Amino acid sequence: MSDLIEAIKQLKKEKNALILAHYYQQGEIQDIADYVGDSLALAQWAAKTEAPIIVMCGVHFMGETAKVLCPDKKVLVPDMAAGCSLADSCPADEFARFVADHPGYTVISYVNTTAAVKAVTDVVVTSTNARQIVESFPKEEKIIFGPDRNLGSYINAITGRDMLLWNGACHVHEQFSVEKIVELKQQNPDAVVLAHPECKSVVLKLADVVGSTAALLKYAVAHPEKKYIVATESGILHEMQKKCPDTTFIPAPPNDSTCGCNECNFMRLNTLQKLYDCLKNEMPEITVDPAIAEKAVRPIQRMLEISAKLGL
């Protein structure tokens, strides 16, 4: 593996490529990346890089977002099959009809969507900035929020809004077992429960802290003396453990598994070998229809502008 890692580093240097990795990637990919972050951070880094090649180690919509922001750059992904169940739950044609059926609504879409969905969106959000961006609109604003019903319900609950929600969800965050989390809490009464807002409301009610992957990591780093039960994709535990080596992190388990972790099968499609092949051959390459990209870039840029103003 060490030879493969060195070969990737050499190719990256030769091609002046930037490797970005999401927190849900395997640990060895996170370790070799130039930057590791959540969807907001990855978009921010992609938007400002001068590297001619961006390798997005995440899922397909993340590569699309980078390409839309950087149309003049070559955006690669290690495995084109690395999709997203949440993005898949919101087909662009169906969402466009939904929007057309509700004239007068501002459309807020989660970043976990295709470029075609973003093209019929007014502003994009991530779990890091969703609450702040929603609250930047007047309380009487009529809002469509898609595609994640769990995140949308959570934002409605904490802001007092009544956004119209698209009925989509992430298969990973839908699968956490309430019973097993309660059992873990009974076994570890001193543990703090961290949960991502894509989780079902019954899981969020058990949580002591609800936040994006970046927010959960930040909380753990600020309180390293505590023990944690973590209800989000288990890849984040790699960075948590690196930042807090003496802290105990327990992954919250899914309903249908005897193992103690909940992994995204799409995120796990990316491997070091595929990353090497991707850099070497400069493929698979992400492409976005220019007409779609022209429309999709506007709500992404609006998100980045609002986030910058809010200091996110």
C-alpha positions in Angstrom: 0.0 0.0 0.0 2.9 2.4 0.7 4.1 2.1 -2.9 0.6 2.9 -4.1 0.4 5.9 -1.9 3.8 7.2 -3.1 2.7 6.6 -6.7 -0.5 8.7 -6.1 1.5 11.5 -4.5 3.9 11.5 -7.5 1.1 11.6 -10.1 -0.6 14.4 -8.1 2.6 16.4 -8.2 3.3 15.8 -11.9 -0.2 16.7 -13.0 -0.6 19.6 -10.5 -3.8 18.0 -9.3 -5.9 18.8 -6.2 -7.4 15.8 -4.3 -10.5 16.5 -2.3 -12.1 14.0 0.0 -15.3 13.9 1.9 -15.4 12.8 5.6 -17.2 9.7 4.6 -14.4 8.3 2.5 -12.2 5.5 3.7 -9.4 6.6 6.0 -6.5 6.0 3.6 -8.2 8.3 1.0 -8.8 11.0 3.6 -5.1 10.8 4.6 -3.8 11.3 1.1 -6.2 14.1 0.2 -5.1 17.8 0.1 -8.3 18.8 1.8 -10.9 16.8 3.7 -14.3 18.2 4.5 -18.1 18.2 4.2 -20.0 19.3 1.1 -19.8 23.0 1.9 -16.0 22.9 2.4 -15.5 20.8 -0.7 -17.5 23.3 -2.8 -15.5 26.2 -1.3 -12.1 24.6 -2.0 -13.2 23.7 -5.5 -14.4 27.3 -6.2 -11.0 28.8 -5.3 -8.4 26.4 -6.5 -6.1 27.2 -9.4 -5.2 23.5 -10.0 -6.1 22.4 -13.5 -7.3 19.0 -12.3 -9.6 18.3 -9.4 -10.1 14.8 -8.2 -13.2 14.5 -6.1 -13.2 11.6 -3.8 -16.8 11.5 -2.8 -19.9 10.8 -4.8 -21.1 11.9 -8.2 -23.1 15.0 -7.2 -20.0 16.4 -5.5 -18.0 16.0 -8.7 -20.8 17.8 -10.6 -20.8 20.6 -8.1 -17.1 21.1 -8.6 -17.5 21.0 -12.4 -20.3 23.5 -12.4 -18.1 25.9 -10.3 -15.0 25.2 -12.3 -16.1 24.6 -16.0 -12.6 25.3 -17.3 -11.0 22.6 -15.1 -10.9 18.8 -15.5 -12.9 17.2 -12.7 -12.3 13.5 -12.1 -13.9 10.9 -9.8 -12.3 7.6 -8.9 -15.6 5.7 -9.6 -18.4 7.1 -11.7 -20.8 4.6 -10.1 -20.4 6.3 -6.7 -23.9 7.8 -6.6 -26.1 9.0 -3.8 -29.5 7.6 -2.6 -30.6 11.1 -1.6 -29.9 12.6 -5.0 -31.6 9.6 -6.6 -34.7 10.2 -4.5 -35.2 13.4 -6.4 -35.4 12.9 -10.2 -34.9 16.2 -12.0 -38.0 16.0 -14.2 -40.3 15.1 -11.3 -38.9 17.9 -9.1 -39.2 20.4 -12.0 -42.9 19.5 -12.3 -43.3 19.8 -8.5 -41.8 23.3 -8.6 -44.0 24.3 -11.6 -47.1 23.1 -9.7 -46.2 25.5 -6.8 -45.7 29.0 -8.4 -44.5 31.7 -6.1 -42.4 29.5 -4.0 -38.6 30.0 -3.4 -36.8 26.8 -4.1 -34.1 25.7 -1.7 -32.3 22.5 -2.6 -29.9 20.5 -0.5 -26.5 20.1 -2.1 -27.1 16.3 -2.4 -28.8 16.7 -5.7 -28.0 16.5 -9.4 -26.9 19.6 -11.4 -30.3 19.3 -13.2 -32.2 19.7 -9.9 -29.9 22.6 -8.9 -30.8 24.2 -12.3 -34.4 24.7 -11.1 -33.3 25.9 -7.6 -33.0 29.4 -6.2 -30.4 28.7 -3.6 -28.5 25.5 -2.6 -27.8 24.6 1.1 -25.7 22.1 3.0 -26.4 20.7 6.4 -23.8 23.3 7.7 -25.6 26.3 6.5 -29.2 25.2 5.9 -30.7 26.8 9.0 -28.9 30.1 8.5 -29.8 30.4 4.8 -33.5 29.5 5.5 -33.6 32.1 8.2 -32.1 34.7 5.8 -35.5 34.7 4.1 -38.5 36.5 5.6 -40.7 34.3 7.8 -43.6 34.7 5.5 -41.6 33.4 2.5 -43.2 30.4 0.8 -40.4 27.8 0.5 -40.0 24.5 -1.2 -37.2 22.4 0.4 -35.8 19.3 -1.2 -35.0 16.6 -1.3 -34.3 15.5 2.3 -37.5 15.4 4.3 -35.6 14.7 7.6 -33.3 17.7 7.3 -36.3 19.8 6.1 -38.4 18.7 9.0 -35.6 19.5 11.4 -35.2 23.0 10.0 -38.9 23.5 10.1 -38.9 22.5 13.8 -36.0 24.7 14.9 -37.0 27.8 12.9 -40.8 27.7 13.2 -41.1 27.6 9.4 -43.6 25.6 7.4 -41.5 24.7 4.3 -43.1 22.4 1.7 -40.9 19.3 1.7 -39.9 16.9 -1.1 -40.2 13.3 0.1 -36.6 12.2 -0.2 -34.0 10.7 2.2 -30.5 9.3 2.6 -30.5 5.5 3.0 -27.6 5.6 5.4 -29.2 8.1 7.8 -32.6 6.5 7.5 -31.2 3.1 8.8 -30.0 4.0 12.3 -31.6 1.8 14.9 -33.3 3.7 17.8 -33.4 0.6 19.9 -29.6 0.0 19.4 -28.8 3.6 20.2 -30.9 3.4 23.4 -29.0 0.2 24.3 -25.7 1.8 23.6 -26.7 4.8 25.8 -27.6 2.5 28.6 -24.3 0.7 28.3 -22.5 4.1 28.1 -24.5 6.5 30.3 -21.7 9.1 30.1 -21.7 9.2 26.3 -22.8 12.2 24.3 -25.0 11.3 21.3 -24.0 13.2 18.1 -26.5 13.0 15.2 -26.6 14.3 11.7 -29.9 16.2 10.8 -30.5 13.7 7.9 -31.5 11.2 10.6 -35.1 10.5 11.4 -36.7 12.7 14.0 -36.9 9.8 16.5 -33.1 9.5 16.3 -32.6 13.3 16.6 -34.7 13.3 19.8 -32.1 11.0 21.3 -29.3 13.3 20.3 -27.5 15.7 22.6 -25.9 17.5 19.6 -27.4 17.7 16.1 -25.2 19.1 13.3 -23.4 18.6 10.0 -20.4 16.3 9.9 -18.2 19.4 10.2 -20.2 20.6 13.2 -20.1 17.2 14.9 -16.3 17.0 14.4 -15.9 20.6 15.8 -17.9 19.7 18.9 -15.9 16.6 19.6 -12.6 18.5 19.2 -13.8 21.1 21.6 -14.8 18.5 24.1 -12.2 15.7 23.8 -12.8 14.6 27.4 -16.2 13.1 26.6 -17.3 9.8 25.1 -19.4 9.8 22.0 -22.1 7.8 20.2 -22.0 9.0 16.6 -25.1 8.7 14.4 -23.8 9.6 10.9 -21.8 7.7 8.3 -18.9 6.0 10.1 -16.2 7.5 7.9 -16.2 10.6 10.1 -14.8 8.6 13.0 -11.5 8.5 11.2 -11.0 12.2 11.4 -12.5 12.4 14.9 -10.1 9.8 16.2 -7.2 11.6 14.5 -8.1 14.9 16.1 -9.0 13.3 19.5 -6.8 10.1 19.8 -7.7 9.5 23.5 -11.5 9.9 23.0 -13.9 7.0 22.7 -16.1 7.2 19.6 -18.8 4.6 19.2 -20.6 4.3 15.8 -24.4 4.1 16.0 -25.5 0.9 14.3 -28.1 0.4 11.6 -31.2 -1.7 12.0 -30.3 -4.5 9.7 -26.7 -5.2 10.7 -24.9 -7.1 13.3 -21.8 -5.0 12.9 -21.4 -1.8 14.8 -21.1 0.7 11.9 -23.3 2.3 9.2 -21.4 2.8 6.0 -22.4 4.3 2.6 -21.9 1.7 0.0 -21.5 4.4 -2.6 -18.7 6.2 -0.7 -16.9 2.9 -0.3 -16.7 2.4 -4.0 -13.7 4.7 -4.1 -10.4 3.0 -3.4 -6.7 3.9 -3.5 -6.2 1.8 -6.6 -9.1 3.6 -8.3 -7.7 7.0 -7.2 -4.3 6.0 -8.8 -5.9 4.9 -12.0 -8.1 8.0 -12.1 -5.0 10.3 -11.9 -2.9 8.2 -14.3 -5.6 8.0 -17.0 -7.4 11.3 -16.2 -10.7 9.5 -16.2 -13.6 9.0 -15.4 -14.2 12.7 -16.0 -17.3 14.6 -14.9 -19.2 16.4 -17.6 -22.2 18.7 -17.2 -24.4 20.0 -20.0 -23.4 23.6 -20.4 -27.1 24.8 -20.5 -27.7 23.0 -17.2 -24.4 24.2 -15.7 -25.2 27.8 -16.5 -28.4 27.6 -14.5 -27.0 25.3 -11.7 -24.1 27.6 -10.9 -26.2 30.5 -9.8 -27.8 28.8 -6.7 -24.5 27.3 -5.7 -22.7 30.7 -6.0 -25.6 32.3 -4.0 -25.0 29.7 -1.3 -21.3 30.5 -1.2 -22.0 34.2 -1.1 -24.5 33.9 1.8 -22.2 31.5 3.7 -19.3 34.0 3.3 -21.5 36.8 4.7 -22.5 34.6 7.6 -18.9 33.6 8.3 -19.6 29.9 7.6 
